[in-house]
Amino acid sequence: YIAKTWEWIKQITDVDVKPENTLENWVIYREKSCKNSEVQRFENVNEFGKLTGEYGLVACMNQFSKECKEMEESIISTDNATEQRAGCVKKMVTTSSPSRNT
């Protein structure tokens, strides 16, 4: 399932990555993805969700199949990591004055 995920990412975002879950792939993906507009990133996420959903419907027709189990384990193990690795950093701008110790 991991290889399939990176194939989809490559297809959707046109990044040159290998079909494996490596830090190098995440850096390449993030560098290109974060340069896209917010609208484009939203469209990419929707397309990825569509491909994942279609795969899941087939793979999990038998919820005990090897493919379904791999998909489930992958989703659970990468849920938090994806946000940390793939999220674009937003620069925070503050207009408030620094706090004072009183």
N, CA, C and O atoms as CSV, one atom per row, in Angstrom:
chain,resi,resn,atom,element,x,y,z
A,1,TYR,N,N,0.817,-1.203,0.000
A,1,TYR,CA,C,0.000,0.000,0.000
A,1,TYR,C,C,0.859,1.264,0.000
A,1,TYR,O,O,0.490,2.263,-0.617
A,2,ILE,N,N,1.994,1.227,0.685
A,2,ILE,CA,C,2.888,2.394,0.712
A,2,ILE,C,C,3.362,2.732,-0.693
A,2,ILE,O,O,3.366,3.898,-1.089
A,3,ALA,N,N,3.762,1.714,-1.446
A,3,ALA,CA,C,4.212,1.954,-2.826
A,3,ALA,C,C,3.093,2.568,-3.646
A,3,ALA,O,O,3.333,3.476,-4.441
A,4,LYS,N,N,1.876,2.084,-3.462
A,4,LYS,CA,C,0.716,2.612,-4.183
A,4,LYS,C,C,0.491,4.076,-3.808
A,4,LYS,O,O,0.205,4.905,-4.672
A,5,THR,N,N,0.620,4.387,-2.540
A,5,THR,CA,C,0.444,5.761,-2.068
A,5,THR,C,C,1.411,6.709,-2.770
A,5,THR,O,O,1.014,7.782,-3.225
A,6,TRP,N,N,2.677,6.314,-2.857
A,6,TRP,CA,C,3.665,7.184,-3.502
A,6,TRP,C,C,3.452,7.269,-5.006
A,6,TRP,O,O,3.774,8.286,-5.620
A,7,GLU,N,N,2.910,6.206,-5.610
A,7,GLU,CA,C,2.548,6.277,-7.033
A,7,GLU,C,C,1.469,7.337,-7.237
A,7,GLU,O,O,1.532,8.118,-8.186
A,8,TRP,N,N,0.483,7.362,-6.347
A,8,TRP,CA,C,-0.595,8.361,-6.441
A,8,TRP,C,C,-0.044,9.763,-6.237
A,8,TRP,O,O,-0.400,10.685,-6.970
A,9,ILE,N,N,0.821,9.929,-5.246
A,9,ILE,CA,C,1.412,11.246,-4.991
A,9,ILE,C,C,2.174,11.718,-6.222
A,9,ILE,O,O,2.068,12.878,-6.622
A,10,LYS,N,N,2.938,10.818,-6.815
A,10,LYS,CA,C,3.703,11.150,-8.017
A,10,LYS,C,C,2.765,11.537,-9.157
A,10,LYS,O,O,3.018,12.501,-9.879
A,11,GLN,N,N,1.688,10.784,-9.313
A,11,GLN,CA,C,0.700,11.047,-10.371
A,11,GLN,C,C,0.006,12.396,-10.174
A,11,GLN,O,O,-0.160,13.153,-11.131
A,12,ILE,N,N,-0.389,12.693,-8.966
A,12,ILE,CA,C,-1.169,13.901,-8.678
A,12,ILE,C,C,-0.305,15.156,-8.675
A,12,ILE,O,O,-0.689,16.180,-9.239
A,13,THR,N,N,0.854,15.077,-8.044
A,13,THR,CA,C,1.665,16.283,-7.840
A,13,THR,C,C,2.831,16.406,-8.809
A,13,THR,O,O,3.511,17.432,-8.844
A,14,ASP,N,N,3.061,15.364,-9.590
A,14,ASP,CA,C,4.145,15.362,-10.568
A,14,ASP,C,C,5.512,15.554,-9.905
A,14,ASP,O,O,6.377,16.254,-10.432
A,15,VAL,N,N,5.690,14.925,-8.746
A,15,VAL,CA,C,6.993,14.945,-8.090
A,15,VAL,C,C,7.757,13.688,-8.484
A,15,VAL,O,O,7.160,12.638,-8.720
A,16,ASP,N,N,9.061,13.797,-8.553
A,16,ASP,CA,C,9.899,12.673,-8.942
A,16,ASP,C,C,10.365,11.946,-7.686
A,16,ASP,O,O,11.410,12.268,-7.120
A,17,VAL,N,N,9.571,10.954,-7.254
A,17,VAL,CA,C,9.881,10.198,-6.044
A,17,VAL,C,C,9.854,8.705,-6.338
A,17,VAL,O,O,9.244,8.254,-7.307
A,18,LYS,N,N,10.533,7.951,-5.477
A,18,LYS,CA,C,10.507,6.492,-5.554
A,18,LYS,C,C,9.290,6.014,-4.766
A,18,LYS,O,O,8.842,6.701,-3.848
A,19,PRO,N,N,8.748,4.843,-5.115
A,19,PRO,CA,C,7.555,4.361,-4.410
A,19,PRO,C,C,7.876,3.746,-3.046
A,19,PRO,O,O,7.625,2.563,-2.815
A,20,GLU,N,N,8.431,4.560,-2.149
A,20,GLU,CA,C,8.748,4.099,-0.799
A,20,GLU,C,C,8.618,5.262,0.179
A,20,GLU,O,O,8.780,6.424,-0.192
A,21,ASN,N,N,8.329,4.933,1.411
A,21,ASN,CA,C,8.087,5.942,2.434
A,21,ASN,C,C,9.406,6.353,3.090
A,21,ASN,O,O,9.784,5.822,4.134
A,22,THR,N,N,10.101,7.308,2.459
A,22,THR,CA,C,11.390,7.763,2.981
A,22,THR,C,C,11.332,9.250,3.300
A,22,THR,O,O,10.494,9.981,2.774
A,23,LEU,N,N,12.225,9.678,4.159
A,23,LEU,CA,C,12.312,11.099,4.486
A,23,LEU,C,C,12.639,11.903,3.232
A,23,LEU,O,O,12.129,13.009,3.052
A,24,GLU,N,N,13.484,11.355,2.369
A,24,GLU,CA,C,13.834,12.028,1.114
A,24,GLU,C,C,12.582,12.309,0.274
A,24,GLU,O,O,12.427,13.407,-0.261
A,25,ASN,N,N,11.697,11.326,0.159
A,25,ASN,CA,C,10.456,11.533,-0.590
A,25,ASN,C,C,9.600,12.629,0.028
A,25,ASN,O,O,9.034,13.461,-0.682
A,26,TRP,N,N,9.507,12.627,1.363
A,26,TRP,CA,C,8.694,13.642,2.030
A,26,TRP,C,C,9.253,15.042,1.785
A,26,TRP,O,O,8.493,15.991,1.592
A,27,VAL,N,N,10.571,15.169,1.792
A,27,VAL,CA,C,11.198,16.475,1.550
A,27,VAL,C,C,10.899,16.942,0.128
A,27,VAL,O,O,10.536,18.099,-0.087
A,28,ILE,N,N,11.052,16.044,-0.840
A,28,ILE,CA,C,10.774,16.386,-2.241
A,28,ILE,C,C,9.313,16.780,-2.413
A,28,ILE,O,O,9.002,17.788,-3.047
A,29,TYR,N,N,8.418,15.974,-1.841
A,29,TYR,CA,C,6.985,16.253,-1.942
A,29,TYR,C,C,6.646,17.602,-1.308
A,29,TYR,O,O,5.955,18.426,-1.905
A,30,ARG,N,N,7.135,17.809,-0.110
A,30,ARG,CA,C,6.813,19.042,0.625
A,30,ARG,C,C,7.323,20.280,-0.107
A,30,ARG,O,O,6.633,21.297,-0.184
A,31,GLU,N,N,8.538,20.180,-0.644
A,31,GLU,CA,C,9.131,21.313,-1.350
A,31,GLU,C,C,8.252,21.743,-2.526
A,31,GLU,O,O,8.019,22.934,-2.729
A,32,LYS,N,N,7.772,20.779,-3.290
A,32,LYS,CA,C,6.940,21.104,-4.454
A,32,LYS,C,C,5.522,21.483,-4.022
A,32,LYS,O,O,4.968,22.474,-4.498
A,33,SER,N,N,4.949,20.705,-3.134
A,33,SER,CA,C,3.566,20.919,-2.726
A,33,SER,C,C,3.361,22.278,-2.068
A,33,SER,O,O,2.356,22.941,-2.321
A,34,CYS,N,N,4.291,22.694,-1.235
A,34,CYS,CA,C,4.131,23.957,-0.518
A,34,CYS,C,C,4.243,25.174,-1.426
A,34,CYS,O,O,3.846,26.273,-1.040
A,35,LYS,N,N,4.778,24.987,-2.624
A,35,LYS,CA,C,4.842,26.084,-3.587
A,35,LYS,C,C,3.518,26.263,-4.324
A,35,LYS,O,O,3.286,27.298,-4.950
A,36,ASN,N,N,2.652,25.255,-4.249
A,36,ASN,CA,C,1.347,25.341,-4.908
A,36,ASN,C,C,0.425,26.280,-4.143
A,36,ASN,O,O,0.609,26.530,-2.952
A,37,SER,N,N,-0.554,26.785,-4.845
A,37,SER,CA,C,-1.562,27.625,-4.193
A,37,SER,C,C,-2.393,26.762,-3.250
A,37,SER,O,O,-2.406,25.536,-3.359
A,38,GLU,N,N,-3.075,27.414,-2.335
A,38,GLU,CA,C,-3.936,26.692,-1.409
A,38,GLU,C,C,-5.022,25.932,-2.163
A,38,GLU,O,O,-5.383,24.818,-1.783
A,39,VAL,N,N,-5.539,26.527,-3.223
A,39,VAL,CA,C,-6.564,25.878,-4.045
A,39,VAL,C,C,-6.003,24.601,-4.669
A,39,VAL,O,O,-6.662,23.561,-4.653
A,40,GLN,N,N,-4.797,24.676,-5.216
A,40,GLN,CA,C,-4.181,23.498,-5.841
A,40,GLN,C,C,-3.922,22.406,-4.815
A,40,GLN,O,O,-4.150,21.229,-5.091
A,41,ARG,N,N,-3.448,22.785,-3.636
A,41,ARG,CA,C,-3.218,21.787,-2.582
A,41,ARG,C,C,-4.526,21.115,-2.195
A,41,ARG,O,O,-4.557,19.904,-1.976
A,42,PHE,N,N,-5.600,21.882,-2.107
A,42,PHE,CA,C,-6.916,21.339,-1.783
A,42,PHE,C,C,-7.354,20.349,-2.859
A,42,PHE,O,O,-7.844,19.263,-2.547
A,43,GLU,N,N,-7.177,20.724,-4.124
A,43,GLU,CA,C,-7.541,19.834,-5.233
A,43,GLU,C,C,-6.710,18.555,-5.202
A,43,GLU,O,O,-7.231,17.470,-5.463
A,44,ASN,N,N,-5.434,18.672,-4.888
A,44,ASN,CA,C,-4.570,17.494,-4.806
A,44,ASN,C,C,-5.024,16.551,-3.692
A,44,ASN,O,O,-5.049,15.334,-3.875
A,45,VAL,N,N,-5.380,17.112,-2.548
A,45,VAL,CA,C,-5.857,16.291,-1.429
A,45,VAL,C,C,-7.148,15.584,-1.821
A,45,VAL,O,O,-7.328,14.407,-1.509
A,46,ASN,N,N,-8.046,16.287,-2.499
A,46,ASN,CA,C,-9.293,15.659,-2.937
A,46,ASN,C,C,-9.035,14.518,-3.912
A,46,ASN,O,O,-9.655,13.459,-3.805
A,47,GLU,N,N,-8.130,14.725,-4.857
A,47,GLU,CA,C,-7.801,13.677,-5.825
A,47,GLU,C,C,-7.167,12.480,-5.125
A,47,GLU,O,O,-7.473,11.333,-5.450
A,48,PHE,N,N,-6.286,12.746,-4.168
A,48,PHE,CA,C,-5.658,11.668,-3.411
A,48,PHE,C,C,-6.718,10.887,-2.630
A,48,PHE,O,O,-6.685,9.657,-2.588
A,49,GLY,N,N,-7.646,11.599,-2.021
A,49,GLY,CA,C,-8.731,10.948,-1.291
A,49,GLY,C,C,-9.581,10.071,-2.192
A,49,GLY,O,O,-9.997,8.980,-1.801
A,50,LYS,N,N,-9.834,10.548,-3.387
A,50,LYS,CA,C,-10.618,9.775,-4.361
A,50,LYS,C,C,-9.896,8.473,-4.718
A,50,LYS,O,O,-10.501,7.402,-4.702
A,51,LEU,N,N,-8.609,8.568,-5.038
A,51,LEU,CA,C,-7.840,7.374,-5.402
A,51,LEU,C,C,-7.733,6.395,-4.233
A,51,LEU,O,O,-7.853,5.183,-4.414
A,52,THR,N,N,-7.510,6.929,-3.042
A,52,THR,CA,C,-7.425,6.086,-1.851
A,52,THR,C,C,-8.753,5.386,-1.587
A,52,THR,O,O,-8.790,4.194,-1.282
A,53,GLY,N,N,-9.833,6.137,-1.706
A,53,GLY,CA,C,-11.157,5.565,-1.485
A,53,GLY,C,C,-11.490,4.463,-2.473
A,53,GLY,O,O,-12.019,3.419,-2.091
A,54,GLU,N,N,-11.183,4.692,-3.741
A,54,GLU,CA,C,-11.439,3.679,-4.766
A,54,GLU,C,C,-10.641,2.408,-4.483
A,54,GLU,O,O,-11.161,1.298,-4.596
A,55,TYR,N,N,-9.381,2.583,-4.118
A,55,TYR,CA,C,-8.537,1.432,-3.796
A,55,TYR,C,C,-9.099,0.696,-2.578
A,55,TYR,O,O,-9.179,-0.532,-2.568
A,56,GLY,N,N,-9.484,1.453,-1.559
A,56,GLY,CA,C,-10.007,0.860,-0.336
A,56,GLY,C,C,-11.287,0.076,-0.546
A,56,GLY,O,O,-11.492,-0.965,0.077
A,57,LEU,N,N,-12.155,0.573,-1.428
A,57,LEU,CA,C,-13.396,-0.150,-1.709
A,57,LEU,C,C,-13.110,-1.532,-2.276
A,57,LEU,O,O,-13.765,-2.507,-1.908
A,58,VAL,N,N,-12.147,-1.615,-3.158
A,58,VAL,CA,C,-11.792,-2.900,-3.764
A,58,VAL,C,C,-11.012,-3.763,-2.771
A,58,VAL,O,O,-11.334,-4.935,-2.571
A,59,ALA,N,N,-9.987,-3.179,-2.152
A,59,ALA,CA,C,-9.116,-3.937,-1.250
A,59,ALA,C,C,-9.863,-4.470,-0.034
A,59,ALA,O,O,-9.544,-5.545,0.473
A,60,CYS,N,N,-10.843,-3.729,0.426
A,60,CYS,CA,C,-11.519,-4.104,1.671
A,60,CYS,C,C,-12.903,-4.705,1.456
A,60,CYS,O,O,-13.717,-4.743,2.378
A,61,MET,N,N,-13.169,-5.176,0.235
A,61,MET,CA,C,-14.407,-5.943,0.051
A,61,MET,C,C,-14.370,-7.134,0.999
A,61,MET,O,O,-15.398,-7.553,1.531
A,62,ASN,N,N,-13.185,-7.666,1.201
A,62,ASN,CA,C,-12.950,-8.662,2.242
A,62,ASN,C,C,-12.088,-7.967,3.284
A,62,ASN,O,O,-10.891,-7.773,3.073
A,63,GLN,N,N,-12.686,-7.594,4.398
A,63,GLN,CA,C,-11.958,-6.809,5.397
A,63,GLN,C,C,-10.796,-7.560,6.033
A,63,GLN,O,O,-9.985,-6.961,6.740
A,64,PHE,N,N,-10.707,-8.849,5.792
A,64,PHE,CA,C,-9.603,-9.632,6.345
A,64,PHE,C,C,-8.516,-9.913,5.306
A,64,PHE,O,O,-7.569,-10.653,5.573
A,65,SER,N,N,-8.659,-9.321,4.132
A,65,SER,CA,C,-7.661,-9.538,3.081
A,65,SER,C,C,-6.339,-8.880,3.456
A,65,SER,O,O,-6.296,-7.942,4.253
A,66,LYS,N,N,-5.261,-9.393,2.866
A,66,LYS,CA,C,-3.931,-8.849,3.114
A,66,LYS,C,C,-3.877,-7.371,2.728
A,66,LYS,O,O,-3.320,-6.557,3.465
A,67,GLU,N,N,-4.456,-7.020,1.571
A,67,GLU,CA,C,-4.428,-5.638,1.077
A,67,GLU,C,C,-5.161,-4.692,2.024
A,67,GLU,O,O,-4.698,-3.583,2.288
A,68,CYS,N,N,-6.304,-5.139,2.529
A,68,CYS,CA,C,-7.086,-4.297,3.442
A,68,CYS,C,C,-6.328,-4.099,4.760
A,68,CYS,O,O,-6.284,-2.994,5.301
A,69,LYS,N,N,-5.742,-5.171,5.261
A,69,LYS,CA,C,-4.985,-5.077,6.511
A,69,LYS,C,C,-3.787,-4.136,6.345
A,69,LYS,O,O,-3.518,-3.318,7.225
A,70,GLU,N,N,-3.065,-4.247,5.222
A,70,GLU,CA,C,-1.931,-3.357,4.957
A,70,GLU,C,C,-2.378,-1.902,4.890
A,70,GLU,O,O,-1.715,-1.011,5.423
A,71,MET,N,N,-3.506,-1.674,4.231
A,71,MET,CA,C,-4.025,-0.310,4.098
A,71,MET,C,C,-4.376,0.251,5.474
A,71,MET,O,O,-4.008,1.379,5.801
A,72,GLU,N,N,-5.078,-0.528,6.265
A,72,GLU,CA,C,-5.478,-0.085,7.602
A,72,GLU,C,C,-4.261,0.216,8.473
A,72,GLU,O,O,-4.212,1.254,9.133
A,73,GLU,N,N,-3.286,-0.677,8.479
A,73,GLU,CA,C,-2.081,-0.471,9.288
A,73,GLU,C,C,-1.303,0.756,8.825
A,73,GLU,O,O,-0.768,1.508,9.640
A,74,SER,N,N,-1.248,0.946,7.529
A,74,SER,CA,C,-0.530,2.095,6.977
A,74,SER,C,C,-1.198,3.406,7.368
A,74,SER,O,O,-0.526,4.366,7.743
A,75,ILE,N,N,-2.505,3.441,7.279
A,75,ILE,CA,C,-3.250,4.654,7.631
A,75,ILE,C,C,-3.057,4.989,9.105
A,75,ILE,O,O,-2.820,6.144,9.459
A,76,ILE,N,N,-3.157,3.995,9.947
A,76,ILE,CA,C,-3.004,4.220,11.386
A,76,ILE,C,C,-1.595,4.693,11.722
A,76,ILE,O,O,-1.423,5.616,12.518
A,77,SER,N,N,-0.583,4.063,11.119
A,77,SER,CA,C,0.800,4.394,11.474
A,77,SER,C,C,1.284,5.714,10.890
A,77,SER,O,O,2.202,6.326,11.436
A,78,THR,N,N,0.686,6.165,9.792
A,78,THR,CA,C,1.180,7.393,9.162
A,78,THR,C,C,0.284,8.600,9.369
A,78,THR,O,O,0.608,9.686,8.888
A,79,ASP,N,N,-0.818,8.448,10.059
A,79,ASP,CA,C,-1.752,9.559,10.227
A,79,ASP,C,C,-1.075,10.787,10.817
A,79,ASP,O,O,-1.148,11.869,10.233
A,80,ASN,N,N,-0.432,10.645,11.939
A,80,ASN,CA,C,0.238,11.790,12.568
A,80,ASN,C,C,1.518,12.170,11.838
A,80,ASN,O,O,1.843,13.352,11.728
A,81,ALA,N,N,2.241,11.185,11.343
A,81,ALA,CA,C,3.499,11.465,10.643
A,81,ALA,C,C,3.258,12.287,9.391
A,81,ALA,O,O,4.063,13.156,9.059
A,82,THR,N,N,2.169,12.029,8.697
A,82,THR,CA,C,1.868,12.770,7.473
A,82,THR,C,C,1.707,14.248,7.770
A,82,THR,O,O,2.234,15.083,7.035
A,83,GLU,N,N,1.000,14.585,8.818
A,83,GLU,CA,C,0.804,15.990,9.169
A,83,GLU,C,C,2.142,16.648,9.478
A,83,GLU,O,O,2.386,17.788,9.083
A,84,GLN,N,N,3.000,15.932,10.181
A,84,GLN,CA,C,4.302,16.493,10.537
A,84,GLN,C,C,5.220,16.600,9.332
A,84,GLN,O,O,5.954,17.581,9.204
A,85,ARG,N,N,5.195,15.612,8.446
A,85,ARG,CA,C,6.128,15.577,7.322
A,85,ARG,C,C,5.635,16.349,6.115
A,85,ARG,O,O,6.432,16.951,5.394
A,86,ALA,N,N,4.328,16.340,5.886
A,86,ALA,CA,C,3.807,16.905,4.642
A,86,ALA,C,C,3.201,18.285,4.803
A,86,ALA,O,O,2.999,18.981,3.808
A,87,GLY,N,N,2.906,18.700,6.021
A,87,GLY,CA,C,2.254,19.982,6.225
A,87,GLY,C,C,3.151,21.149,5.869
A,87,GLY,O,O,4.340,21.153,6.185
A,88,CYS,N,N,2.579,22.127,5.215
A,88,CYS,CA,C,3.322,23.340,4.876
A,88,CYS,C,C,3.337,24.251,6.094
A,88,CYS,O,O,2.310,24.444,6.745
A,89,VAL,N,N,4.465,24.794,6.391
A,89,VAL,CA,C,4.608,25.666,7.551
A,89,VAL,C,C,4.016,27.020,7.224
A,89,VAL,O,O,4.354,27.632,6.211
A,90,LYS,N,N,3.135,27.480,8.086
A,90,LYS,CA,C,2.556,28.812,7.916
A,90,LYS,C,C,3.299,29.755,8.835
A,90,LYS,O,O,3.473,29.476,10.021
A,91,LYS,N,N,3.727,30.851,8.295
A,91,LYS,CA,C,4.418,31.848,9.105
A,91,LYS,C,C,3.383,32.608,9.916
A,91,LYS,O,O,2.403,33.126,9.380
A,92,MET,N,N,3.617,32.661,11.202
A,92,MET,CA,C,2.685,33.360,12.071
A,92,MET,C,C,3.130,34.806,12.219
A,92,MET,O,O,4.299,35.095,12.473
A,93,VAL,N,N,2.196,35.680,12.059
A,93,VAL,CA,C,2.470,37.104,12.212
A,93,VAL,C,C,1.672,37.586,13.406
A,93,VAL,O,O,0.466,37.358,13.498
A,94,THR,N,N,2.344,38.242,14.301
A,94,THR,CA,C,1.648,38.748,15.473
A,94,THR,C,C,1.779,40.264,15.529
A,94,THR,O,O,2.817,40.836,15.196
A,95,THR,N,N,0.714,40.880,15.954
A,95,THR,CA,C,0.741,42.335,16.086
A,95,THR,C,C,0.675,42.749,17.546
A,95,THR,O,O,0.712,43.935,17.873
A,96,SER,N,N,0.578,41.758,18.415
A,96,SER,CA,C,0.492,42.100,19.832
A,96,SER,C,C,1.881,42.387,20.386
A,96,SER,O,O,2.892,41.928,19.855
A,97,SER,N,N,1.901,43.142,21.448
A,97,SER,CA,C,3.180,43.465,22.080
A,97,SER,C,C,3.629,42.280,22.925
A,97,SER,O,O,2.803,41.472,23.351
A,98,PRO,N,N,4.915,42.173,23.168
A,98,PRO,CA,C,5.412,41.077,23.998
A,98,PRO,C,C,4.801,41.151,25.390
A,98,PRO,O,O,4.471,42.229,25.884
A,99,SER,N,N,4.656,39.983,26.012
A,99,SER,CA,C,4.075,39.968,27.357
A,99,SER,C,C,5.053,40.577,28.353
A,99,SER,O,O,6.268,40.557,28.157
A,100,ARG,N,N,4.494,41.111,29.411
A,100,ARG,CA,C,5.314,41.741,30.447
A,100,ARG,C,C,5.206,40.929,31.720
A,100,ARG,O,O,4.135,40.432,32.068
A,101,ASN,N,N,6.311,40.804,32.399
A,101,ASN,CA,C,6.287,40.149,33.708
A,101,ASN,C,C,5.901,41.194,34.738
A,101,ASN,O,O,6.596,42.197,34.895
A,102,THR,N,N,4.814,40.973,35.432
A,102,THR,CA,C,4.383,41.932,36.452
A,102,THR,C,C,4.277,41.299,37.794
A,102,THR,O,O,3.926,41.968,38.766
